[in-house]
Amino acid sequence: MVHEFPVQVYYEDTDMAGIVYHANYLKFIERARSDWVRSLGIDQNAMREHEGVVFVLRRIEADFRAPAQFEDTLSVQTEVRSVGGVRLVLSQTVLRDGEVLFSAEVTLVAMHLDGQPTRLPEQLRRRVH
């Protein structure tokens, strides 16, 4: 299942050349991940408050292919690559009119607020298998 999340490029997202500043792609894919988790019916605030569990970015491998520009309409696609006991690996791609501008493989882990890894929530594992 591929989750799609729309992104509009605003002036504040760009550098002096009018292209999206590289760090903003990480913000775009973060927003898309949050929207994806929400679409699964998972309330991350409740998960943190009631279970003391949060998702933590463990690793990201990014590939910048082409620049996005001011006023572009983009789409972020998020797809599950693998699910383990503690770890979740996602593929995220930023596209403009079907052209891949940026891609990343993102590894997330579930962690207790005390910093210890923990199993991914059962609700998440059920919904992504």
Number of C-alpha atoms within 10 A of each C-alpha: 9 12 17 18 18 15 19 14 19 14 14 11 21 18 13 8 9 16 18 21 17 15 9 14 22 15 12 21 25 15 15 23 22 13 17 19 14 12 11 13 12 17 12 15 12 12 14 15 11 9 12 13 24 23 22 15 14 13 13 15 10 15 12 13 12 13 14 23 21 17 15 15 15 22 23 25 22 24 18 17 14 13 18 11 14 15 20 22 19 19 19 26 22 27 20 18 9 9 13 17 17 22 20 20 18 21 20 19 21 22 20 16 14 8 11 9 18 16 15 21 17 9 11 15 14 9 10 14 9
